[in-house]
């Protein structure tokens, strides 16, 4: 059985990592031939908006793919998708996105709603979005949570010491505010940290984003990123939009660091089960209180929280995805 993964971006977002892991587990499954349908970005500023015409042409070719299933995100539905589509719906919320991104998301959602069958296979990564789609009449929804290669989440004392020394953070209380993006709420986190008026506290951002805020922005490889999570007193995920899950929050807890988050969308499920600080109102006084508490004493995660964040193993992920594909295969035969 031929399965294609539609690739339109390689930026290291949580959704992209999820897609890569789907490709990984299906590539090793018997009876499945896994390939990519990859869009090559060509245009640069000031002509980058012409990219949409190239993208539409590419998506039309994908639509004409016969006899194969295509794994695609909701945002790829700029034109009516083909019948053999497996949809990845991470979230449906364009709040605080850039104008171009907002237009793409709204249009894609409208096309999806107008043309996708109510029985089309849809994969979501949290109960929040499962219920969201059920309420809108979709019947073939598969809840397949994110997975983590836990063997990669190992940071030694030597690793941590080297990271702190290399970035001159030995005597600092670290607050990680995530990606420097408006929709991720990094500016909200910074404004609260500034109110603390504590020179020993340093706010750090990393990853994709061009929000111009006075934080320490680090370009990190994965090991350095894990060192940052482990060294932090607290991680703040004050997203303005409804998240699919929140990989940063989950990874922070894998590294033993508490989280303060807005809990919007699928993130709420993660924070509630692990008893983390959920502040959906984003009231600065309430958030400031939580931050002060974490900086005074870094809380240990409960055994329940530790067990939960370590339960998202790759074997369960693979089993569920192969089960989904086997179900589609049986319908074809």
N, C-alpha and C positions, 0 to 999 in steps of 0.2 A: 504494500500500500504506500503510495507516494504522499508525503506530507511536506508542505512548504511553510516556512516562517517568513512572513512579510516584514522586511526590515526597512524602516524609514529614518531611523536615527540610531546613533551609537553612543549618545551621551549617557553617562553612567547614572541614570535615574533608577529608582527602585523598580519601576516597571520594566526597564530594559534588562536589568539583572534577572528578573523573573522570566522574561522571554528567553534569555540565554540559557537558563536552567531547564526550561521546557525543551529546548533544542538538544541540550546535553542528554537528558534522560530518554528522549525518544530516539536519538541517534543510536543508542546502544540496545534498543528493543528489537526483538526478532520480528521479522516480517514488515518492518517499517523502513522506508527509504526517506531520510530527512534531508531537506535541502533548503537553501535560502533564495528568496526573491528580493534582491537588494537594490534599493534606489541609490544612485550615485549623485550626490549634491554637486552642482556645477557652478551656480551663479554666486557672485560675491557682491558686496556693497559697491555702488548704490543700486545694483541690478538684482539683488537677491529676491525681490518680490516677483520677478519673472519666473522664479522657480516653480510657482504654482502650476504653470502650463505644462512644464516638463513632468511634474508630479501627476497631473491628471492623465497625461498620456501613458505614463508608467502604470497607473492604477487600472486604466482601461485594458492594458495587456494582461494584467493580473486577473481581471474579471473574466477574460476569455480562456483562462486556464481550465482545461477540460479533464475530467476523470481524476482530479486530485483535490485534497483538502488543503485549505490555506488558513493558517493561524494568523490572525490579524487583530490589531487594537481597534478600539472604537474610533480613534482619530484618523484612521485610514479610510473611513467611509465617506470620502469626499464625493464619490460617485456611488450609485447603487452597487453593493457588493454582489459577488457571484453566489450561487446557491450553496456551493460547498465551502462555506466559511465557518471557522470556529472563532468566535469573538472573545477577545480578552477585554473585559470591562473593569478597569481598575477604579475609576471614579467618574462621576458625571457632575462636574462643578468647575466652571470657568471663572469663579470669583478671584479677583486680583491677578489674573493672567494678563499678559500683554495684549494689545489690541488685535494683532495678527493671530496670536494663539487663541484668543477668545472667539474670533470669527471662525477659525478652523474647527474649534470644539463645538460651537453652536450648530454650524452647518452640518458637521459629521453626525451629531446627535439627531438632527432633523431628518437627514437622509436615512440613518439607521432606523428610526421610528417609522418612517414612511415605507420602507422597502424590505427590511429584514423580517423573516417569518417569526411568528410567536413561538414556533417550535425549533428555531435555530439553536445549535449548541452554544451556550454562553458560559464562560468561566469567570468567576469572581473570586476575590481573595479575602473577603470578610462577610460576616452575617449581615452587616448593615446594607451592603449593596445587593446581597441576595434578596433581602426583603424589598428593597427599592424596586428591583426588576420584577419580582413576583407581583407587586401591587400594580404594575403596568401591563400585566397579562402575559409575561414571558413564562414558558413552561419547562424549558429544557436547560435549567441553570445548574451548574456544577461548582460547588464551593471547594476550591483547592487552594489551601493556604500556601504562603511562601515557604521556601525551604532554605536551610543553611548547612553549609559544610562545616560542622563544628570543629573539625580537626584544624581548620584554618584560623580559628579564633583563640590562638595561644600567644600570650605576651609574657615574656620572662622579665624578671627584675632588671636584668641587664638591658633588655630592649627598652624598658620604660626609662631607666636612668639615662641612656644614650639619647632618647627622644627629648627628655626634659632639658638636658644639657645643651643639645644642639639648637634648641629654640629658646634658651635662657628663661626657662619656666620653673626652675627648681623651687623657688620660694613663693610661687603664685598659687592662688586659688582659681582653678580653671572652670569657666562656664562655657560649654560648647553650645552655640546657637544654630548649628546646622548649616545648610546652604544659604549663601547671601542672596536670598530672593524675597521679594515682597510677599508673595503668596505663602511662603514658608514662615513668615512672621519674624525674621531675624531682626528687623528694625524694632519690633515690639520688645523682643528679648533684651536688646541693647538698651532701650530707654529705661527699662526696669533696673538693669545692672548699674546704669549711671546714677540712678537715685540712691543706690547703696552708699555712694561716696566712699568707697573702700579701695585704696590704691593697690592693695594686695590681690584684688580680683581682676582677672583678665578675661575678656570675651573673645572667643575664637570662632571663626567661620572657616569652612572649607568646601570644596566641591564646586558644582556648576552654579553660576549666578553672577549678576553684575550690579547688584544693589550697592550704591555708594554710601556706605556707613563706616564710621571709624572703629572698626574691629580689627584684630589681628587675623589676616587672611592667609591661610597656609595651603600650599599645594603639596598634597601628601599621597604616597602610595598606600596600598591597603594596610600593610603592617604599621605604618606611621599613624594612619587613621585609627586603628585599633588602640595604639598607644595613647592617642589623644582621648579616646572614649574612656579608657581605663584610668587615665590621670585626672579626668574631670571630676569635680565635686558634684556636678549636676549637668544634665543635658536638657535643653529647653527646645521643645518642638511646638511653637505657638502658631501653627498653621491657620491661615485665614480661610482656607477652603476645606472641603470635606475630603479627607485622605482616603486612598484605597486601603492602606494599612499604615505603616510608617516604619520603614526598614531601619532608619537611624535610631528610633526609639527602641526597637527590638534589639538591635546590635548593642546599644548602650547597656541594656540589661544583661545581655550575654556577658559583657565585660564587667558586670557587677556595679554599674553606675545608675543611680536613680534618675527618674525622668519627671519633668513638669511639662505637661502638654495640653493643648486645647481640647484634645479628644474628639475632634470633629471627624465625621465619617467613620471609616473602619478603625481609625486610631482609638476610638472610644472603647472598643472591645478589648484591645490589647492593654490599655491602661487600667480598665476596670478589673480584669481578671488578675492582673499583677499588683493591684492596689497601689498604683502610682498616683501622683498628684494631677488631677484633671481639673482644668480651669476653663471651661467652655466660654465663660463670659469675658475672659481676658481682662478683667478688672485689675488695674495695675497694683492696687493696694493688696489685693488677695495674692496675686502672683509674687509680689515683693516679699510678702510674709513667708511664702513657701521657699523662695530662693534663700532668704536669710537662714531659715531652718537648715537647709541642705548644706550651706556654707559653714555653719557652726559645727555640724557633725554629719559626715557622709553616711547615710543610712545603709545598712546591709539589707539586701533583698531577702524576703522571706523564702522559706523552702518551697512554698507553693509557687511563688513567682519564678524561682530558679528552675523548678521542674517544668513549668509551663514554657518558658522561653527556650528551653532545651528539648522541647518535644516536636519541633518542626523539622523532622529528619528527611533526608533525601530519598530514602526507600519508600516512605509513605507517599511522598510527592510523586515519585515515579509510578507507583502502583495505581494511584488515582488517575494520572494522565494516560497510562496505558489502558486502564479500564474504560476511559472515555473513548479512546481511539478504537478499542475492540468493539464497543457498542456501535460506533459508526460503521465499522467494517461489517458487522453482522447485518445491518440494515441494507448495505449495498449488495451483499451476497444473498 
